[in-house]
Amino acid sequence: MEQLQRVGEVARHFRETKLSTLKPPQEFFDHRQLSRPGNMNEATSRITYNTRHFSGNYLLVILILAAYAMLTNPLLLIALAFLAGGFAAINKFAPEPVQVGSQTITQKHLYIGLFVIGLPLLWLASPVSTFFWLVGSSAILILGHACLMEPGPESEYQGVEGV
């Protein structure tokens, strides 16, 4: 019960901090603000400004790409569900050793069995290549968008404070 409350607090904090910075789609996809940067300094300053300005949108892009990667790699989804479900089932249904005939099966034996089946299954699902695909595709989309989007007029005044 306490863990469930902690998960709720983390979700609420995430929603308040990260998702509250979401910009509307009209601003995020404003094609009138697209232009090629003149030089590397301009590209760098655009990337710096836009990654802060659109941080919530970029996080959403990463989450959508991660969901896509999971759905297009069903073996990875099965392997992760098997491992997570196995951990949950062992913790819930087998906290104490169980006597089966002359053998005593402990949690340690069950975890070893889970790893013997789950880790090769996870290895076959190639999570490393999925991770690098996610990193690469996110970087290309986010850096491309941040580099091509001209900062709005409010960026000129971001360092100026009111008198």
Secondary structure, 3 states (H helix, E strand, C coil): CHHHHHHHHHHHHHHHHCHHHCCCHHHHCCHHHECCCCCHHHHHHHHHHHHHHCHHHHHHHHHHHHHHHHHHCHHHHHHHHHHHHHHHHHHHHCCCCEEECCEEECHHHHHHHHHHHHHHHHHHCCHHHHHHHHHHHHHHHHHHHHHHECCCHHHHHCCCCCC
